[in-house]
Amino acid sequence: MAKFEKGTTFQANDIIDYAEGGVVSKELVHSAAGSITLFSFDAGQGLSEHTAPFDAFIEVIDGEMELTVSGVKHVIPAGSSFVIPSGAAHAVNAAQRFKMLISMIRG
């Protein structure tokens, strides 16, 4: 796993590993304005349905993510992005393992 250091060039995919049977998160930026977090999900893992009071920008950087938003399932491959609208109920399922960056801006 590569080291993350602000002010340097990095490959997001290289700074987080998969954990067998688990979900790993690494917060890259955090402030009162919002956060940018890197996640890896092993196959079979997920997040139950929840909401957030602000938009969330997702970029899948490895594998393929299953994201259900307001009852509609979206399959998002590596290289693609999605914005979850504020207040929308959403859940994550990893039919296969994947990595994503999620950026949340408050306000």
C-alpha positions in Angstrom: 0.0 0.0 0.0 1.4 3.4 -1.0 1.6 6.3 1.4 -0.8 9.3 1.1 0.7 12.7 1.6 -0.9 16.0 0.8 1.0 18.1 -1.7 2.2 15.1 -3.7 0.9 13.1 -6.7 -0.7 9.8 -5.9 -2.8 7.0 -7.4 -5.9 6.7 -5.2 -6.2 3.0 -6.1 -2.8 2.3 -4.7 -3.3 3.8 -1.2 -6.0 1.5 0.0 -6.0 -2.3 0.1 -8.9 -4.8 0.2 -9.6 -6.6 3.5 -11.0 -10.1 3.1 -14.6 -10.0 4.2 -14.5 -6.3 5.1 -14.8 -2.7 4.3 -11.9 -0.3 4.6 -12.1 3.5 4.7 -9.4 6.1 4.5 -10.3 9.8 5.0 -8.1 11.9 2.7 -9.5 15.4 3.4 -11.8 16.5 6.3 -13.0 20.0 7.1 -16.1 21.9 8.2 -16.9 22.2 4.4 -16.9 18.5 3.8 -14.8 15.4 3.3 -13.2 13.1 0.7 -12.9 9.5 1.7 -11.5 6.4 -0.1 -13.3 3.1 0.4 -12.7 -0.5 -0.5 -15.4 -3.1 -0.3 -14.7 -6.9 -0.5 -17.3 -9.0 -2.4 -20.4 -9.6 -0.4 -20.0 -6.4 1.7 -22.2 -3.3 1.7 -23.9 -0.5 3.5 -27.5 -0.7 4.6 -29.9 2.0 3.4 -29.3 5.5 4.8 -29.6 9.1 3.9 -27.2 12.2 4.0 -28.3 15.8 4.3 -26.0 16.8 1.4 -25.0 15.7 -2.1 -22.4 12.9 -2.3 -20.1 12.6 -5.4 -18.9 9.0 -6.0 -16.1 7.9 -8.4 -15.6 4.2 -8.7 -11.8 3.6 -9.2 -11.6 -0.3 -9.2 -14.2 -3.0 -9.9 -17.9 -2.4 -10.1 -20.3 -0.9 -7.5 -24.0 -1.6 -7.0 -25.7 1.5 -5.7 -29.4 1.6 -5.0 -30.8 5.2 -4.8 -34.5 5.8 -4.0 -35.3 2.2 -5.0 -33.4 2.2 -8.3 -30.4 0.0 -8.7 -27.4 1.5 -10.5 -24.3 -0.6 -11.6 -21.3 1.7 -11.7 -18.1 0.4 -13.3 -14.6 1.7 -12.6 -14.0 5.1 -14.3 -17.6 6.2 -13.8 -19.2 8.6 -11.3 -22.5 9.2 -9.7 -24.0 12.0 -7.6 -26.4 10.9 -4.8 -28.8 13.8 -4.2 -29.1 15.1 -0.7 -31.8 13.3 1.3 -32.1 10.4 -1.1 -32.2 7.0 0.6 -29.3 4.9 -0.7 -27.6 1.6 -0.1 -24.3 0.0 -1.3 -23.8 -3.7 -2.4 -20.5 -5.2 -3.5 -21.5 -8.1 -5.8 -17.8 -8.0 -6.6 -15.1 -6.1 -4.8 -14.6 -2.5 -5.6 -13.0 0.8 -4.6 -14.5 4.3 -4.6 -13.8 7.9 -3.7 -16.7 9.7 -2.1 -16.7 13.5 -1.8 -19.3 15.2 0.4 -19.7 19.0 0.5 -21.8 20.4 3.3 -23.9 23.5 3.0 
